[in-house]
Amino acid sequence: MATCFWLRSYWAPRLRRPPPPGRLLCPRAGGLGPPSGLAPSPAQLRCYAGGLAGLSAALLRTDSFVGGRWLPAAATFPVHDPASGAALGMVADCGVPEARAAVRAAYEAFCSWRAVSAKERSSLLRKWYDLMIKNKDDLAKIITAENGKPLKEAQSEIVYSALFLEWFSEEARRIYGDIIYTSAKDKRALVLKQPIGVAAVITPWNFPSAMITRKVGAALAAGCTVVVKPAEDTPFSALALAEILLHHAANSVKRVSLELGGLAPFIVFDSANVDQAVAGALASKFRNSGQVEKHVSDAVSKGATIVTGGKRHQFGKNFFEPTLLSNVTQDMLCSHEETFGPLAPVMKFDTEEEAIAIANATDVGLAGYFYSQDPAQIWRVAEQLEVGMVGVNEGLMSSVECPFGGVKQSGLGREGSKYGIDEYLELKYVCFGGL
């Protein structure tokens, strides 16, 4: 098996992300994951300032893993705690030579890994799942230190991440082809599913653990080898997962599946249960925060009104107050760009048709949410929203058993579920004649 973890990329340029602010709200940002926590208290901030101190040294890797070895790079880059600004460590800064070495190692290992039985691949993924659960507290602390999300939310992410490995450990044994009965009596047709080869996986900072297991788990289950390029803001989480997999669980992209974010509408109709809608909005939209000031400033300059919030939080420069905007229009940035911040822009509508038109007036389509008690309306709106996932009277709909992905510019393919493994398989038609 070859799973290579390396940092930075000559084909994925370094884009510095502002440290994430408080974790109360993230409207219209496609925040689909485990239950979130609340913004940290001053006492929690003091706790976070400890960074990675006290964690298992075996999990705190700073080199890239290529060809079965941990390799230092010629250069390094710093990783900081976004809550306190403290330096967490220096991590290998990989470039063109390291990228080529990683792909070469994965390619050379592919022939042997694809020949491993489905049962053995299943067992390895199950072992990785078990080890993640065993080390969940330390893995969660690493996420909190480098990502900034509250510890409770980080712990939920680790469990959520591990569940993908458990799911794909089972799916590895359920990769079936087909027998096709043709019109010719002397022919038999088979359809085989085979691994595509080396998979290149690029993961974001907002779910540094779950975005790896959801992709890598499916690829390994299918029989592919993998090269992983984690977000440079959260490399320690990726390297800790590599250490667990490669040191404890293991004996030793040409095809692209992209989840590129979205701008998820959240619609509340007249018949909706408003209390449920508010709870759903808090759960699904006010999380995984990032930079928000630009969108607030733009909206206010174009006529929006700040109902509450609107400025940096007393916790420090990297935190922003949960903000509610009214009088929002479609020409504002927050209406057509993903905010990734604690911002709730509210737009009024008069008819169902108008609500759908507003929701679909964007070039992305990851997820959409709406609340209604009208059965006919539920079916109409669910079918007309131009998104890959729809939450009806539900603010948290992501699960390992269901397909995750969008339409339009929100990406290609699906992750999770029985469909997620298909991204790493190709079909082969075999025809037997003269029978």
C-alpha positions as CSV (number, residue, x, y, z in Angstrom):
1,M,0.0,0.0,0.0
2,A,1.2,3.5,-0.7
3,T,-0.4,6.5,0.9
4,C,1.9,9.6,0.7
5,F,1.4,12.7,2.8
6,W,3.2,15.8,1.6
7,L,2.8,19.5,2.3
8,R,2.6,22.4,-0.1
9,S,2.3,21.9,-3.8
10,Y,3.6,23.4,-7.0
11,W,0.2,22.8,-8.6
12,A,-1.8,23.9,-5.6
13,P,-0.4,27.3,-4.8
14,R,-0.2,28.5,-1.2
15,L,-3.1,30.6,-0.3
16,R,-2.9,32.1,3.2
17,R,-6.1,31.7,5.1
18,P,-6.9,34.2,7.9
19,P,-7.1,32.4,11.2
20,P,-10.7,31.3,11.9
21,P,-12.8,33.5,14.2
22,G,-15.4,32.4,16.8
23,R,-17.4,29.3,16.0
24,L,-20.9,30.5,16.5
25,L,-22.2,31.0,13.1
26,C,-21.4,30.3,9.5
27,P,-24.4,31.1,7.2
28,R,-24.5,30.2,3.6
29,A,-21.2,28.4,3.9
30,G,-21.9,24.8,3.3
31,G,-21.0,23.8,6.8
32,L,-22.0,20.2,6.6
33,G,-20.5,18.0,9.3
34,P,-20.7,16.9,12.9
35,P,-22.5,19.0,15.6
36,S,-20.7,22.3,16.3
37,G,-19.8,23.8,19.6
38,L,-19.9,27.4,20.9
39,A,-17.4,30.2,20.8
40,P,-14.6,29.6,23.4
41,S,-14.7,31.3,26.8
42,P,-11.6,33.2,28.1
43,A,-10.8,30.1,30.2
44,Q,-10.9,27.9,27.0
45,L,-8.6,30.4,25.2
46,R,-6.0,30.1,27.9
47,C,-6.3,26.3,27.6
48,Y,-5.9,26.5,23.8
49,A,-2.8,28.6,24.2
50,G,-1.0,25.5,25.3
51,G,-1.0,24.4,21.7
52,L,0.4,20.9,21.2
53,A,2.0,20.6,24.6
54,G,1.4,17.3,26.4
55,L,0.3,15.4,23.3
56,S,1.8,12.1,22.3
57,A,5.1,12.8,20.5
58,A,4.5,9.9,18.1
59,L,1.5,11.8,16.7
60,L,3.3,15.1,16.2
61,R,5.0,14.6,12.8
62,T,6.6,17.5,10.9
63,D,8.0,15.7,7.8
64,S,6.3,14.3,4.7
65,F,5.8,10.6,4.3
66,V,6.9,9.3,0.9
67,G,7.7,5.8,-0.2
68,G,7.4,4.3,3.3
69,R,9.7,6.8,5.0
70,W,9.3,10.1,6.8
71,L,11.4,12.6,4.8
72,P,12.4,16.1,5.8
73,A,12.3,18.8,3.1
74,A,14.9,21.4,2.2
75,A,12.7,24.1,3.6
76,T,10.0,24.5,6.3
77,F,7.1,26.8,7.1
78,P,5.5,27.7,10.4
79,V,2.0,26.7,11.7
80,H,0.3,28.9,14.2
81,D,-2.5,28.6,16.8
82,P,-5.2,30.9,15.3
83,A,-6.7,31.6,18.8
84,S,-3.5,32.8,20.5
85,G,-1.2,33.4,17.5
86,A,1.5,31.1,19.1
87,A,3.8,29.1,16.9
88,L,3.0,25.4,17.0
89,G,5.9,24.2,14.9
90,M,7.7,24.1,11.6
91,V,6.5,21.6,9.0
92,A,8.3,20.4,5.8
93,D,7.7,22.7,2.9
94,C,7.5,20.3,-0.1
95,G,7.8,21.3,-3.7
96,V,8.3,19.9,-7.2
97,P,10.9,17.1,-6.3
98,E,8.9,15.9,-3.3
99,A,5.6,15.9,-5.3
100,R,7.2,13.8,-8.1
101,A,8.7,11.4,-5.6
102,A,5.3,11.0,-3.9
103,V,3.5,10.3,-7.1
104,R,6.2,7.9,-8.2
105,A,6.1,6.0,-4.9
106,A,2.3,5.7,-5.1
107,Y,2.5,4.6,-8.8
108,E,5.1,1.9,-8.0
109,A,3.0,0.5,-5.1
110,F,-0.3,0.5,-7.1
111,C,0.2,-3.0,-8.7
112,S,0.7,-4.7,-5.4
113,W,-2.0,-2.8,-3.5
114,R,-4.7,-3.4,-6.1
115,A,-3.9,-7.1,-5.8
116,V,-4.6,-7.1,-2.1
117,S,-7.9,-8.9,-1.4
118,A,-11.0,-6.9,-0.5
119,K,-11.0,-8.6,2.8
120,E,-7.5,-7.4,3.7
121,R,-8.2,-3.9,2.6
122,S,-11.3,-4.0,4.7
123,S,-9.4,-5.1,7.7
124,L,-6.8,-2.4,7.3
125,L,-9.4,0.4,7.1
126,R,-11.2,-1.1,10.2
127,K,-7.9,-1.0,12.0
128,W,-7.4,2.6,11.1
129,Y,-10.9,3.3,12.4
130,D,-10.1,1.6,15.7
131,L,-6.9,3.5,16.2
132,M,-8.6,6.8,15.5
133,I,-11.1,6.1,18.1
134,K,-8.4,5.0,20.5
135,N,-6.5,8.3,19.9
136,K,-9.5,10.5,19.5
137,D,-8.7,12.9,22.4
138,D,-5.2,13.7,21.2
139,L,-6.3,14.0,17.6
140,A,-9.1,16.4,18.6
141,K,-6.6,18.5,20.6
142,I,-4.4,18.8,17.5
143,I,-7.4,20.1,15.5
144,T,-8.2,22.6,18.1
145,A,-4.6,23.8,18.3
146,E,-4.1,24.4,14.6
147,N,-7.7,25.0,13.3
148,G,-9.1,26.9,16.2
149,K,-12.4,25.1,16.5
150,P,-13.6,24.4,20.1
151,L,-12.5,21.1,21.6
152,K,-16.0,19.7,21.7
153,E,-16.5,20.3,18.0
154,A,-13.0,18.9,17.3
155,Q,-13.9,15.7,19.2
156,S,-17.1,15.4,17.1
157,E,-15.1,15.7,13.9
158,I,-12.7,12.9,14.9
159,V,-15.6,10.5,15.5
160,Y,-17.2,11.7,12.3
161,S,-13.9,11.2,10.5
162,A,-13.5,7.7,11.8
163,L,-17.0,6.7,10.7
164,F,-16.0,7.1,7.1
165,L,-13.2,4.6,7.6
166,E,-15.6,2.2,9.2
167,W,-18.1,2.7,6.3
168,F,-15.5,2.2,3.6
169,S,-14.1,-0.8,5.3
170,E,-17.5,-2.4,4.7
171,E,-17.8,-1.0,1.2
172,A,-14.5,-2.5,0.2
173,R,-16.1,-6.0,0.4
174,R,-19.2,-4.8,-1.7
175,I,-17.6,-3.7,-5.0
176,Y,-19.7,-5.7,-7.4
177,G,-19.8,-5.8,-11.2
178,D,-22.7,-6.9,-13.4
179,I,-23.6,-9.7,-15.8
180,I,-25.5,-8.4,-18.8
181,Y,-27.6,-10.7,-20.9
182,T,-27.2,-9.8,-24.6
183,S,-29.5,-10.5,-27.6
184,A,-26.8,-12.9,-29.0
185,K,-27.2,-16.5,-27.7
186,D,-23.5,-17.3,-28.0
187,K,-22.3,-14.3,-26.0
188,R,-22.0,-13.4,-22.4
189,A,-21.1,-9.9,-21.1
190,L,-19.5,-8.9,-17.9
191,V,-18.9,-5.5,-16.4
192,L,-15.9,-5.3,-13.9
193,K,-15.0,-2.5,-11.5
194,Q,-11.3,-1.9,-11.2
195,P,-9.3,0.7,-9.3
196,I,-8.3,3.8,-11.4
197,G,-4.7,4.0,-10.1
198,V,-3.0,6.8,-8.1
199,A,-5.5,9.3,-6.6
200,A,-4.3,12.8,-5.8
201,V,-6.2,14.2,-2.8
202,I,-6.2,17.9,-1.8
203,T,-8.0,18.7,1.4
204,P,-9.1,22.0,3.0
205,W,-8.6,23.4,6.5
206,N,-12.2,23.6,7.7
207,F,-12.4,19.8,8.4
208,P,-8.8,18.8,8.5
209,S,-9.5,15.2,9.5
210,A,-12.8,14.3,8.0
211,M,-11.9,15.6,4.5
212,I,-9.0,13.1,4.5
213,T,-10.8,10.0,5.7
214,R,-13.8,10.6,3.4
215,K,-11.5,10.7,0.4
216,V,-8.6,8.4,1.3
217,G,-10.9,5.8,2.9
218,A,-12.8,5.4,-0.4
219,A,-9.6,5.3,-2.5
220,L,-7.9,2.6,-0.4
221,A,-11.1,0.6,-0.3
222,A,-11.2,0.6,-4.1
223,G,-7.6,-0.6,-4.4
224,C,-6.1,2.8,-5.3
225,T,-2.9,4.3,-3.9
226,V,-3.1,7.9,-2.7
227,V,-1.0,11.1,-2.6
228,V,-2.5,13.5,0.0
229,K,-1.8,17.2,0.0
230,P,-3.4,18.7,3.2
231,A,-4.1,22.3,3.8
232,E,-0.9,24.1,5.0
233,D,-2.9,25.8,7.8
234,T,-3.7,22.4,9.4
235,P,-0.9,19.9,8.5
236,F,-0.5,18.4,11.9
237,S,-3.9,16.7,11.7
238,A,-3.1,15.1,8.4
239,L,0.3,13.9,9.5
240,A,-1.1,12.4,12.7
241,L,-3.5,10.4,10.6
242,A,-0.6,9.3,8.5
243,E,1.3,8.2,11.5
244,I,-1.6,6.1,12.8
245,L,-2.3,4.5,9.4
246,L,1.3,3.9,8.3
247,H,3.0,3.1,11.5
248,H,0.3,1.2,13.4
249,A,-2.2,-0.1,10.8
250,A,-0.1,-0.9,7.7
251,N,2.5,-3.5,7.0
252,S,4.7,-1.3,5.3
253,V,-4.8,12.4,-9.4
254,K,-5.5,11.5,-12.6
255,R,-9.2,11.3,-11.9
256,V,-10.6,14.2,-10.0
257,S,-13.4,14.4,-7.4
258,L,-13.8,17.9,-6.2
259,E,-16.0,19.3,-3.5
260,L,-15.4,23.0,-4.0
261,G,-17.7,24.7,-1.6
262,G,-21.0,26.3,-2.0
263,L,-23.4,29.1,-1.1
264,A,-26.2,27.1,0.6
265,P,-29.6,29.0,0.7
266,F,-31.7,28.6,3.8
267,I,-35.4,29.2,3.0
268,V,-38.2,29.6,5.6
269,F,-41.7,29.4,4.1
270,D,-44.9,30.7,5.7
271,S,-45.9,27.2,6.8
272,A,-42.6,26.5,8.5
273,N,-42.1,25.7,12.2
274,V,-40.1,28.8,13.0
275,D,-38.5,27.4,16.1
276,Q,-37.3,24.4,14.2
277,A,-36.0,26.7,11.4
278,V,-34.0,28.8,13.9
279,A,-32.5,25.7,15.5
280,G,-31.6,24.4,12.0
281,A,-30.0,27.7,11.0
282,L,-27.8,27.7,14.1
283,A,-26.8,24.1,13.6
284,S,-26.0,24.2,9.9
285,K,-25.0,27.8,9.0
286,F,-23.2,29.4,11.9
287,R,-20.0,27.4,11.9
288,N,-16.6,26.8,10.3
289,S,-15.9,30.5,10.3
290,G,-13.3,32.4,8.2
291,Q,-12.9,35.9,7.0
292,V,-16.1,37.9,7.1
293,E,-15.3,41.6,7.4
294,K,-15.1,42.2,3.7
295,H,-18.6,40.8,3.1
296,V,-20.1,42.8,6.0
297,S,-18.5,46.0,4.8
298,D,-19.7,45.4,1.2
299,A,-23.2,44.7,2.3
300,V,-23.5,47.8,4.5
301,S,-22.1,50.0,1.8
302,K,-24.8,48.8,-0.5
303,G,-27.7,49.3,1.9
304,A,-27.8,46.4,4.3
305,T,-28.5,47.0,8.0
306,I,-26.6,45.4,10.8
307,V,-29.1,44.0,13.2
308,T,-26.6,42.6,15.6
309,G,-22.8,42.0,15.7
310,G,-20.8,43.5,12.9
311,K,-17.4,43.9,14.5
312,R,-14.5,42.0,15.9
313,H,-15.0,40.1,19.2
314,Q,-13.4,41.0,22.5
315,F,-11.6,37.7,22.4
316,G,-9.1,39.2,20.0
317,K,-8.4,40.2,16.4
318,N,-9.0,36.7,15.0
319,F,-12.6,36.5,16.4
320,F,-15.7,38.1,14.9
321,E,-19.1,38.6,16.4
322,P,-22.1,36.6,15.1
323,T,-23.7,39.0,12.7
324,L,-27.2,39.4,11.3
325,L,-27.8,41.5,8.3
326,S,-31.2,42.7,7.0
327,N,-32.2,44.4,3.8
328,V,-29.8,42.2,1.9
329,T,-29.9,42.2,-2.0
330,Q,-28.5,40.0,-4.7
331,D,-25.8,42.4,-5.8
332,M,-24.0,42.1,-2.4
333,L,-21.0,39.8,-2.1
334,C,-22.5,37.8,0.7
335,S,-25.4,36.8,-1.7
336,H,-23.1,35.1,-4.3
337,E,-19.8,34.4,-2.6
338,E,-19.2,31.8,0.1
339,T,-18.6,33.7,3.4
340,F,-17.2,31.1,5.8
341,G,-17.9,33.4,8.6
342,P,-20.4,34.1,11.4
343,L,-22.7,36.0,9.1
344,A,-26.5,35.6,8.5
345,P,-27.6,37.7,5.5
346,V,-31.5,37.8,5.4
347,M,-33.4,38.4,2.2
348,K,-37.2,38.7,1.9
349,F,-39.3,37.0,-0.7
350,D,-43.0,37.1,-1.6
351,T,-43.6,33.9,-3.5
352,E,-42.2,30.4,-3.7
353,E,-41.0,31.1,-7.3
354,E,-39.1,34.1,-6.1
355,A,-37.4,32.2,-3.3
356,I,-36.3,29.5,-5.7
357,A,-35.0,32.1,-8.2
358,I,-33.0,33.8,-5.5
359,A,-31.6,30.5,-4.3
360,N,-30.6,29.3,-7.8
361,A,-29.1,32.7,-8.9
362,T,-25.5,31.6,-8.2
363,D,-22.9,29.5,-10.1
364,V,-22.5,27.1,-7.2
365,G,-24.9,24.4,-5.8
366,L,-23.6,22.4,-2.9
367,A,-26.5,22.3,-0.5
368,G,-29.8,24.0,0.1
369,Y,-32.2,24.1,3.1
370,F,-35.8,25.0,3.5
371,Y,-38.5,24.7,6.1
372,S,-42.1,24.0,5.2
373,Q,-45.0,22.0,6.5
374,D,-46.8,21.9,3.1
375,P,-46.2,18.4,1.5
376,A,-46.8,19.6,-2.1
377,Q,-44.5,22.5,-1.6
378,I,-41.8,20.3,-0.1
379,W,-41.6,18.2,-3.3
380,R,-41.7,21.1,-5.6
381,V,-38.9,23.0,-3.9
382,A,-36.7,20.0,-3.3
383,E,-36.8,19.1,-7.0
384,Q,-36.3,22.7,-8.2
385,L,-33.4,23.8,-6.0
386,E,-30.2,23.5,-8.1
387,V,-28.0,21.8,-5.5
388,G,-26.6,18.4,-4.8
389,M,-28.1,18.1,-1.4
390,V,-31.3,19.3,0.1
391,G,-32.2,19.6,3.8
392,V,-36.0,19.6,4.4
393,N,-36.9,20.7,7.9
394,E,-33.3,19.7,8.8
395,G,-30.2,21.7,9.4
396,L,-27.7,18.9,9.7
397,M,-27.9,16.3,7.0
398,S,-24.4,15.0,6.4
399,S,-23.8,11.4,7.2
400,V,-21.3,8.7,6.1
401,E,-24.1,6.6,4.5
402,C,-25.3,9.4,2.2
403,P,-23.7,11.0,-0.9
404,F,-22.0,14.4,-0.3
405,G,-21.4,16.7,-3.3
406,G,-22.8,19.5,-5.4
407,V,-23.7,20.6,-8.9
408,K,-22.6,23.6,-11.1
409,Q,-19.3,25.0,-9.8
410,S,-19.6,23.3,-6.5
411,G,-17.6,20.3,-7.7
412,L,-17.6,16.9,-9.5
413,G,-18.6,13.5,-8.2
414,R,-19.8,12.4,-4.8
415,E,-18.1,11.4,-1.5
416,G,-19.3,9.1,1.2
417,S,-22.1,6.5,0.8
418,K,-21.9,3.6,-1.6
419,Y,-21.5,6.1,-4.5
420,G,-18.3,7.7,-3.0
421,I,-16.2,4.6,-3.9
422,D,-17.2,4.8,-7.5
423,E,-15.0,7.9,-8.0
424,Y,-12.0,5.6,-7.6
425,L,-13.2,2.8,-9.8
426,E,-13.5,2.4,-13.6
427,L,-15.7,0.1,-15.5
428,K,-14.4,-2.6,-17.8
429,Y,-16.7,-4.4,-20.3
430,V,-15.7,-8.0,-21.1
431,C,-17.5,-9.9,-23.9
432,F,-17.2,-13.7,-24.2
433,G,-18.1,-14.9,-27.7
434,G,-18.4,-18.3,-29.4
435,L,-20.2,-20.0,-26.5
